[in-house]
Amino acid sequence: MSALRAGKAPRKWRRRFGGFDVFVTVFCLLFALVCFFPLWYVFVVSIMPYSEFVQHPLAIFPTSGIDLQYYRAIFSNASIWNAIFYSVVKTGLATGLSVIITAAMAYGVSKRHIPGMQVVNVMTIVTMYFGGGLIPVYLLYRDLGLLRSFWAMVLPFSLNVGYYIIMRNYFLHELSSELEEAAHLDGANPIQAFFRVVLPTSAPMIAAVTLFIAVAMWNDWYSFHTYVNVPAIRPLANTLREILTKNNLVNSISNEAQALLGFKPPPVALRMATVIVATTPILIVYPFLQKYFAKGLMLGAVKG
């Protein structure tokens, strides 16, 4: 009080940078390095001349120049382009369908005044904890005509229960009812209000969920391996798995590169370059949506 009376601002309390803060900082830096180093090593090997790799297999920087011949070999192969095409189409369709259907389902269930919505909510959440098992699902796909079909990698992911809960909580607790009422007063029906008001005002949460679903769809190899297994529509994740675990495809790419480009790249270099090719699209998209992560997920996760 005396300081205030004298016209002096009170001294703000400041927390000193102590030993625990040093430990946390060092730990986070080391953990980030451990996470980043494998990807960096793969990238270095993919651009390092093979002669240098033989002499220095653990080098973390190329010292004799950069060699992009392994990427030339990969992109000269038709099966790689085919895999990239189906990965992009599968990821785009599955992500868009999943976001729209999951958001619409969550928005509908958030309207608790509609009879039966609580029952629908419970029935939906139960599927997250209990499933029929692999054989019943396989038989269901067979009866629906999805086996050995491209749609077996798209349609089963239309409703994501985990993100449905996040969206439902957001629509239930964070969405402004005044905006919906204003849209209805302007003559918008519920569908128009959903697409023109609800989704635009939920952009941070929608953006975060969209990226997480897109990453899952891009990396999904299980659905093709279990239900499709048709080489003509094999996505990039399964192509990468074939290259990393088997020699047939990597030898085919190497022989084709020798015939078209005049050199035969070693399998280890082709594997490293393929990993970078499969990872790059996510690394490019991630920074543009990173600002929405914390805000978008916390809005729908802290309540309910």
LUMVEX-596562 format. One record per atom (N, C-alpha, C, O): residue in three letters; x, y, z. Coordinates in steps of 0.2 Angstrom, whole numbers, plus 5000, padded with zeros to 4 digits. Layout:
ALAXYZ/...
***
This chain:
MET500449945000/MET500050005000/MET500450065000/MET500350114997/SER501050065004/SER501450125004/SER501750134997/SER501850194995/ALA501950084994/ALA502250094987/ALA501750124982/ALA501950164978/LEU501150104983/LEU500550124978/LEU500450204980/LEU500350244975/ARG500450214987/ARG500350284988/ARG500950334986/ARG500750384984/ALA501550304986/ALA502050344984/ALA502150354976/ALA502550384973/GLY501650314973/GLY501650324965/GLY502050274962/GLY502250274956/LYS502350224966/LYS502750174963/LYS502350104961/LYS501950084965/ALA502550084956/ALA502150014954/ALA502449964958/ALA503049954959/PRO502049914960/PRO502349854963/PRO502749814959/PRO502649804953/ARG503249784962/ARG503749744959/ARG503449674957/ARG503149644961/LYS503449664950/LYS503149594948/LYS503649534950/LYS504249544950/TRP503249484952/TRP503649424955/TRP503849394949/TRP503549374944/ARG504549374949/ARG504849334943/ARG505149274946/ARG505449274951/ARG504949224942/ARG505249154944/ARG505949144941/ARG506049164935/ARG506449134945/ARG507149124943/ARG507249054939/ARG506849004940/PHE507649064935/PHE507849004930/PHE508348964934/PHE508948974935/GLY508048904937/GLY508348864942/GLY508648804938/GLY508648794932/GLY508848754943/GLY509148694940/GLY508648644937/GLY508848614932/PHE508048644939/PHE507548604936/PHE507348634929/PHE507248594924/ASP507348694928/ASP507248724921/ASP507848704917/ASP507748694911/VAL508448704919/VAL509048684915/VAL508948604913/VAL509048584907/PHE508648564918/PHE508548494916/PHE508048484911/PHE508148444906/VAL507448524912/VAL506948514907/VAL507148544900/VAL507048504895/THR507548594900/THR507748624893/THR508248574890/THR508148554884/VAL508748544894/VAL509148494891/VAL508848434889/VAL508948404883/PHE508348404893/PHE507948344891/PHE507548354885/PHE507548314880/CYS507248414884/CYS506848424878/CYS507348434872/CYS507148404867/LEU507848464872/LEU508348464867/LEU508548394865/LEU508648384859/LEU508748354870/LEU509048294868/LEU508448244865/LEU508648214860/PHE507848254868/PHE507348214865/PHE507148234858/PHE507048194854/ALA507148304857/ALA507048324850/ALA507548304845/ALA507448284839/LEU508248304847/LEU508748274843/LEU508648204842/LEU508848184836/VAL508448164847/VAL508348094846/VAL507848074840/VAL507848034836/CYS507348124841/CYS506748114836/CYS506948134829/CYS506748104824/PHE507348184829/PHE507548214822/PHE508148184819/PHE508148174812/PHE508548154822/PHE509148124819/PHE509048064814/PHE509348064809/PRO508548014816/PRO508447964811/PRO508247994804/PRO508447964799/LEU507748044804/LEU507548064798/LEU508148104794/LEU508148104788/TRP508548144798/TRP509048174795/TRP509548124792/TRP509848134786/TYR509748074796/TYR510248024793/TYR509947994787/TYR510347984782/VAL509247974786/VAL508947944780/VAL509047994775/VAL509247974769/PHE508948054776/PHE508948114771/PHE509748114768/PHE509848124762/VAL510148114773/VAL510848124771/VAL511148064766/VAL511448074761/VAL510948004768/VAL511047944764/VAL510747944758/VAL511047924753/SER510147974757/SER509847974751/SER510148024746/SER510048014740/ILE510548074748/ILE510848124744/ILE511648114743/ILE511948154740/MET511848064747/MET512548054747/MET512848004742/MET512447954741/PRO513348014738/PRO513647964733/PRO513747904737/PRO513947894743/TYR513647844733/TYR513647784737/TYR514347764739/TYR514447734744/SER514847784735/SER515547774737/SER515747804743/SER516147774747/GLU515447864745/GLU515547894751/GLU515247854757/GLU515447854762/PHE514647834755/PHE514247794760/PHE514647734762/PHE514647714768/VAL514947704757/VAL515347634759/VAL515847654763/VAL516047614768/GLN516247714762/GLN516847724766/GLN516547754773/GLN516947744778/HIS516047794773/HIS515847824780/HIS515047814781/HIS514647854779/PRO514847754783/PRO514147734783/PRO513747774789/PRO513147774788/LEU514147804793/LEU513847844799/LEU513847914798/LEU513747954803/ALA514047944792/ALA514148014791/ALA513548044792/ALA513048024789/ILE513548104795/ILE512948144796/ILE512948204791/ILE512448244791/PHE513448214787/PHE513448264782/PHE513848234776/PHE514348204776/PRO513548254770/PRO513948234764/PRO514548274762/PRO514448334762/THR515048244762/THR515748284761/THR515948294754/THR516348334752/SER515748244749/SER515948244743/SER515448264738/SER515448244732/GLY514948304740/GLY514448334735/GLY513748294736/GLY513748254740/ILE513248324733/ILE512648294733/ILE512448254727/ILE512548284721/ASP512148204727/ASP512048154722/ASP511248144722/ASP511048104727/LEU510848164717/LEU510148154717/LEU509948094712/LEU509348084710/GLN510448054711/GLN510247994706/GLN509747944709/GLN509447914705/TYR509747934715/TYR509247894718/TYR508547914717/TYR508147874716/TYR508447984718/TYR507848004717/TYR507648004709/TYR507047994707/ARG508148014705/ARG507948004698/ARG507747934696/ARG507347924692/ALA508047884700/ALA507947814699/ALA507247804701/ALA506847764698/ILE507047834707/ILE506347814709/ILE505847844705/ILE505347814703/PHE505947914703/PHE505447944699/PHE505347924692/PHE504947944688/SER505847884690/SER505847854683/SER505447794683/SER505347764677/ASN505247764689/ASN504847704689/ASN504147724689/ASN503847764693/ALA503747684685/ALA503047694684/ALA502647674690/ALA502147704692/SER502847624693/SER502447604699/SER502547654705/SER502047654709/ILE503047684705/ILE503047734711/ILE502547794709/ILE502247814714/TRP502547814703/TRP502047874701/TRP501347844702/TRP500947884705/ASN501247784701/ASN500547754702/ASN500447754709/ASN499847764711/ALA500847734713/ALA500747724720/ALA500647794723/ALA500247804727/ILE501047844721/ILE500947914723/ILE500247944721/ILE499847974725/PHE499947924715/PHE499347944713/PHE498747914717/PHE498347954720/TYR498847854719/TYR498247824723/TYR498347844730/TYR497847844733/SER498947854732/SER498947884739/SER498647954740/SER498247964745/VAL498747994735/VAL498448064735/VAL497748054734/VAL497348094738/VAL497448014730/VAL496748014729/VAL496447984735/VAL495948004737/LYS496747924738/LYS496447894744/LYS496447944750/LYS495947944753/THR497047974751/THR497048024756/THR496548074756/THR496248094761/GLY496448104750/GLY496048164749/GLY495248144750/GLY494948174753/LEU495048084747/LEU494448064747/LEU494248044754/LEU493748064757/ALA494648004757/ALA494547974764/ALA494548034769/ALA494148034774/THR494948074769/THR495048134773/THR494448174773/THR494048194778/GLY494248194767/GLY493648244766/GLY493048204768/GLY492648234771/LEU492948144766/LEU492348104768/LEU492348094776/LEU491748104779/SER492848084779/SER492848074786/SER492748134790/SER492348134795/VAL493048194788/VAL492948254791/VAL492148274791/VAL491848294796/ILE491848274785/ILE491248294784/ILE490748254787/ILE490248274791/ILE490748184787/ILE490348144790/ILE490448144798/ILE489948144802/THR491048144800/THR491148144807/THR490848214810/THR490548214816/ALA491048274807/ALA490748334809/ALA489948334809/ALA489648364814/ALA489648314804/ALA488948314803/ALA488648264809/ALA488148284812/MET488948214810/MET488748164815/MET488748204822/MET488348194826/ALA489348234823/ALA489448264830/ALA489048324831/ALA488748334836/TYR488848364826/TYR488448414826/TYR487748394827/TYR487348424832/GLY487548344824/GLY486848314826/GLY486748294833/GLY486248304836/VAL487248254835/VAL487148224842/VAL487248284847/VAL486948274853/SER487548334845/SER487648394850/SER486948424852/SER486848464857/LYS486448414848/LYS485748444849/LYS485348394853/LYS485048354851/ARG485448404860/ARG485248354865/ARG484448364865/ARG484148314868/HIS484148414863/HIS483448424863/HIS483048374858/HIS482448374859/ILE483448354853/ILE483148304848/ILE483148234852/ILE483648214854/PRO482548204852/PRO482448134855/PRO482848084852/PRO482948084846/GLY483248044856/GLY483647994853/GLY484348004852/GLY484747964851/MET484548064853/MET485248084852/MET485748054857/MET486248034855/GLN485448054863/GLN485948024868/GLN486047944867/GLN486547924868/VAL485547914864/VAL485547844862/VAL486047834857/VAL486547794857/VAL486047874852/VAL486447874846/VAL487147894848/VAL487647854846/ASN487247934853/ASN487947954856/ASN488247894859/ASN488847874858/VAL487847854863/VAL488147794867/VAL488247744862/VAL488847714862/MET487847734857/MET487947674852/MET488647694848/MET488947644846/THR488747754847/THR489347774843/THR489947764847/THR490447734844/ILE489947784853/ILE490547784857/ILE490747714859/ILE491347694860/VAL490247664859/VAL490347594861/VAL490747564856/VAL491147524857/THR490747584849/THR491147554844/THR491847574845/THR492247534842/MET492047624849/MET492747634850/MET493047584855/MET493647574854/TYR492647554859/TYR492947504864/TYR492847434862/TYR493147394864/PHE492347424858/PHE492147354856/PHE492047344849/PHE491747384845/GLY492347294846/GLY492347284839/GLY492147214837/GLY492247164842/GLY491947194831/GLY491747124829/GLY492347084828/GLY492347024829/GLY492947114827/GLY493547064826/GLY493647064818/GLY493247084814/LEU494247034817/LEU494547044810/LEU494046994805/LEU493847024800/ILE493946934807/ILE493546894803/ILE492846924801/ILE492646924795/PRO492446944806/PRO491746974805/PRO491847034800/PRO491447044795/VAL492347074801/VAL492447134797/VAL492647114790/VAL492347144785/TYR493047064789/TYR493247034783/TYR492647004779/TYR492547024773/LEU492146974782/LEU491546944779/LEU491047004777/LEU490746994772/LEU491047054782/LEU490647104780/LEU490847144774/LEU490447164769/TYR491547154773/TYR491747184767/TYR491647144761/TYR491547164756/ARG491747074762/ARG491547034756/ARG490847034754/ARG490647044748/ASP490347034759/ASP489647044757/ASP489447114754/ASP489047114750/LEU489847164756/LEU489747234753/LEU490047244747/LEU489947294743/GLY490447194744/GLY490847194738/GLY491447244738/GLY491647274733/LEU491747254744/LEU492347294745/LEU492947264744/LEU493447294744/LEU492947194745/LEU493647164744/LEU493947174738/LEU493647174732/ARG494647184738/ARG494947194732/ARG494747254728/ARG494747254722/SER494447304732/SER494247364729/SER494547424732/SER494747424738/PHE494647474728/PHE494947544730/PHE494547574736/PHE494847604741/TRP493847564736/TRP493447594741/TRP493547554748/TRP493347584753/ALA493847504748/ALA493947474755/ALA494447514759/ALA494547504765/MET494847554755/MET495347594759/MET495047664760/MET495447714763/VAL494447684758/VAL494147744759/VAL493447744764/VAL493447774769/LEU492947704762/LEU492347704765/LEU492347684772/LEU492047714776/PRO492747634774/PRO492747614781/PRO492947664786/PRO492847664792/PHE493347724784/PHE493547774788/PHE493147834788/PHE493347894790/SER492547824786/SER492047884785/SER491847914792/SER491747974792/LEU491847874797/LEU491647904804/LEU492247884809/LEU492347824810/ASN492547934811/ASN493147924816/ASN492847944823/ASN492748004824/VAL492747894827/VAL492447904833/VAL492847944838/VAL492547984842/GLY493547944838/GLY493947984842/GLY493848054841/GLY493748094846/TYR493848074835/TYR493748144833/TYR493048164833/TYR492948224834/TYR492648114833/TYR491948134834/TYR491748154841/TYR491348204842/ILE492148134846/ILE492048154853/ILE492248224853/ILE491948264857/ILE492848234850/ILE493148304851/ILE492648354847/ILE492548404850/MET492448334841/MET491948384838/MET491348394842/MET491048444842/ARG491048334844/ARG490448344848/ARG490448384854/ARG490048434855/ASN491048384858/ASN491148424864/ASN491248494862/ASN490948544865/TYR491548514856/TYR491648574853/TYR490948604852/TYR490748664854/PHE490548574848/PHE489848594846/PHE489448604852/PHE488948644852/LEU489548564857/LEU489048564863/LEU489248624867/LEU488748654870/HIS489848634868/HIS490048684873/HIS490348754870/HIS490348804874/GLU490648754864/GLU490948814862/GLU490648844856/GLU490748904855/LEU490248814853/LEU489848844847/LEU489348894849/LEU488948874854/SER489348954847/SER488849004849/SER488148984846/SER488048984840/SER487748984850/SER487048964848/SER486749034845/SER486249024841/GLU486949094846/GLU486749154843/GLU486849154836/GLU486449174832/LEU487449124834/LEU487549124827/LEU487049074823/LEU486849094817/GLU486949024826/GLU486448974823/GLU485749004822/GLU485449004817/GLU485549044828/GLU484949074828/GLU484849124823/GLU484349134819/ALA485449164822/ALA485449214817/ALA485349184810/ALA485049214805/ALA485749134809/ALA485649104802/ALA484949074801/ALA484749084795/HIS484649044806/HIS483949024805/HIS483449084803/HIS483049074799/LEU483649144807/LEU483149204806/LEU483249224799/LEU482849254796/ASP483849214796/ASP484049244789/ASP483749194784/ASP483849204778/GLY483449134786/GLY483149094781/GLY483549034780/GLY483348994775/ALA484049024783/ALA484448964782/ALA484148894785/ALA483948904791/ASN484148844782/ASN483948784785/ASN484548754789/ASN485048774788/PRO484448694792/PRO484948664796/PRO485548644792/PRO486148654795/ILE485448624786/ILE486048604782/ILE486448664780/ILE487048664780/GLN486048714778/GLN486448774776/GLN486748804782/GLN487348834781/ALA486448804788/ALA486848834793/ALA487448794795/ALA487948824797/PHE487448724794/PHE487948684796/PHE488548704791/PHE489148714794/PHE488448714785/PHE489048724780/PHE489248794780/PHE489848804778/ARG488748844781/ARG488948914780/ARG489148944787/ARG489448994786/VAL488948924792/VAL489048954799/VAL489448904803/VAL489948934806/VAL489248844804/VAL489548804809/VAL490248784807/VAL490748794811/LEU490348764801/LEU491048744799/LEU491548794798/LEU492048794801/PRO491348854795/PRO491848914795/PRO492048934802/PRO492548954803/THR491548944807/THR491748964813/THR492148914817/THR492448924823/SER492148854815/SER492548794818/SER493148784815/SER493448724816/ALA493448824811/ALA494048814807/ALA494648794810/ALA494948744808/PRO494848814816/PRO495448794820/PRO495348714822/PRO495848674820/MET494748694824/MET494648624826/MET494648584820/MET494948534820/ILE494248604815/ILE494248564809/ILE494948554805/ILE495048504803/ALA495348614805/ALA495948604802/ALA496448554806/ALA496748514803/ALA496448554813/ALA496848514816/ALA496648444815/ALA497048394814/VAL495948424816/VAL495748364815/VAL495848334807/VAL496048274806/THR495748384803/THR495948364796/THR496648334795/THR496748284791/LEU497048374798/LEU497748354797/LEU497948284800/LEU498248244797/PHE497648274806/PHE497748214809/PHE497448154805/PHE497748104805/ILE496848164803/ILE496548114799/ILE496948104792/ILE497048044790/ALA497148154789/ALA497548144783/ALA498248114784/ALA498448074780/VAL498548124790/VAL499148084791/VAL499048014792/VAL499447974789/ALA498547994795/ALA498347924796/ALA498147894790/ALA498347834789/MET497847924786/MET497647904779/MET498247894775/MET498247844771/TRP498647944775/TRP499247934771/TRP499747874773/TRP500047844769/ASN499747864779/ASN500247814782/ASN499847744782/ASN500147694784/ASP499247744781/ASP498847684781/ASP499047624776/ASP499047644770/TRP499347574779/TRP499447514774/TRP499047454776/TRP499047404772/TYR498747454782/TYR498447394784/TYR497847374780/TYR497747314778/SER497447424778/SER496847414774/SER496947384767/SER496647334765/PHE497447404764/PHE497647374758/PHE497947304759/PHE497747264755/HIS498347304763/HIS498647234765/HIS498147184766/HIS498247124764/THR497647204770/THR497147154773/THR496547144768/THR496347084767/TYR496347194765/TYR495647184761/TYR495747194754/TYR495247184750/VAL496347224751/VAL496347244744/VAL496847194741/VAL496747154737/ASN497547214742/ASN498047174739/ASN498047164732/ASN498147114729/VAL497947224728/VAL497947224721/VAL498547264719/VAL498447324720/PRO499047244716/PRO499647284715/PRO499447344711/PRO499847394711/ALA498947344706/ALA498847404702/ALA498547464706/ALA498647514703/ILE498347454712/ILE498047514715/ILE498447514722/ILE498147544727/ARG499047494722/ARG499447494729/ARG499647564730/ARG499947594726/PRO499447594736/PRO499647664738/PRO500447664740/PRO500747614740/LEU500647724741/LEU501347734742/LEU501547694749/LEU502147674749/ALA501147694754/ALA501347664761/ALA501547594760/ALA501947574763/ASN501147564756/ASN501247484755/ASN501847474750/ASN502147424751/THR501947524745/THR502547524741/THR503147524745/THR503647494744/LEU503147574750/LEU503747584754/LEU503847524758/LEU504447504759/ARG503347494761/ARG503347434765/ARG503647374761/ARG504147334763/GLU503447374754/GLU503747314750/GLU504547334749/GLU504947284749/ILE504647394748/ILE505347414746/ILE505847394753/ILE506347374752/LEU505547414758/LEU505947404765/LEU506047334767/LEU506547314770/THR505547294765/THR505547224768/THR505647174763/THR505847114765/LYS505547184757/LYS505747134751/LYS506147164746/LYS506247224745/ASN506447114743/ASN506947134738/ASN506647134730/ASN507047164726/ASN506147114729/ASN505847104722/ASN505747174719/ASN505947184714/LEU505347214723/LEU505247284720/LEU505847324720/LEU505947364715/VAL506247324725/VAL506847374725/VAL507347344719/VAL507647394716/ASN507347284718/ASN507747254713/ASN507547274706/ASN507847294701/SER506847274705/SER506547294699/SER506647374698/SER506747384692/ILE506647414703/ILE506747484702/ILE507447494700/ILE507647534695/SER507947454703/SER508647464702/SER508747444694/SER509147474691/ASN508447384692/ASN508647364685/ASN508347414680/ASN508647424675/GLU507747434682/GLU507447484677/GLU507847554677/GLU507947574671/ALA508147574682/ALA508547634682/ALA509147614678/ALA509447664675/GLN509447554678/GLN510047544674/GLN509847544667/GLN510247564663/ALA509247524665/ALA509047514658/ALA508947584655/ALA509047604650/LEU508647634659/LEU508347694657/LEU508947754658/LEU508947794654/LEU509247744664/LEU509747804666/LEU510447784665/LEU510847824666/GLY510647724664/GLY511347704664/GLY511647684670/GLY512247684670/PHE511347684676/PHE511647664682/PHE511247624686/PHE510647624685/LYS511547584690/LYS511147534695/LYS511247564702/LYS511747544705/PRO510747594705/PRO510747614712/PRO510747564717/PRO510347514715/PRO511147564722/PRO511147514727/PRO510447514731/PRO510147564731/PRO510247454733/PRO509547444737/PRO509547494743/PRO508947524744/VAL510047504747/VAL510047544753/VAL509847614751/VAL509447644755/ALA510147634746/ALA510047704744/ALA509347714742/ALA509047764743/LEU509047674738/LEU508447674735/LEU507947674741/LEU507447704741/ARG508047634746/ARG507647634752/ARG507547694756/ARG507047724757/MET508147724757/MET508147794760/MET507847844756/MET507447884759/ALA507947844750/ALA507647894746/ALA506847884745/ALA506447934745/THR506647824745/THR505947814746/THR505547834752/THR505047864752/VAL505947824758/VAL505647854764/VAL505647924764/VAL505047954766/ILE506047964761/ILE506048034761/ILE505448054756/ILE505048104758/VAL505348024751/VAL504848034746/VAL504148024749/VAL503648064749/ALA504047974753/ALA503447954757/ALA503348004763/ALA502748014765/THR503848034765/THR503748074771/THR503648154769/THR503348194773/THR503948174764/THR503948244762/THR503248274762/THR503248334764/PRO502748244759/PRO502148284758/PRO501848304765/PRO501548354766/ILE501948254770/ILE501648274777/ILE502048334780/ILE501848374783/LEU502748324779/LEU503148384781/LEU503048444778/LEU503148504781/ILE502848444772/ILE502648514769/ILE501948544771/ILE501948604772/VAL501448494772/VAL500848524775/VAL500848544782/VAL500448584784/TYR501248504786/TYR501148514793/TYR501248584796/TYR500848604800/PRO501848624793/PRO501948684796/PRO501348734795/PRO501248784799/PHE500948724789/PHE500448774788/PHE499848764792/PHE499448814793/LEU499748704796/LEU499148694800/LEU499348694807/LEU498948674812/GLN500048694809/GLN500248684816/GLN499948734820/GLN499848724826/LYS499848794818/LYS499548844823/LYS498848834825/LYS498648854830/TYR498548784822/TYR497848764824/TYR497848714829/TYR497248694832/PHE498348674830/PHE498348614834/PHE498148624841/PHE497648604843/ALA498548664845/ALA498348674852/ALA497648704852/ALA497248684857/LYS497548764849/LYS496848794849/LYS496348744847/LYS495748744851/GLY496348714841/GLY495848674839/GLY495648614843/GLY495048594844/LEU496148574846/LEU496048514850/LEU495848534857/LEU495448504859/MET496148584860/MET495948604866/MET495248634867/MET494848624872/LEU494948664861/LEU494348684861/LEU493748634862/LEU493248644866/GLY493948574859/GLY493448524860/GLY493648464865/GLY493248414866/ALA494248474868/ALA494448424873/ALA494348434880/ALA494348394884/VAL494348494882/VAL494348514889/VAL493748514893/VAL493648514899/LYS493148504889/LYS492548504892/LYS492148434890/LYS492348404885/GLY491648424894/GLY491248364892/GLY491448294895/GLY491148244894/
***
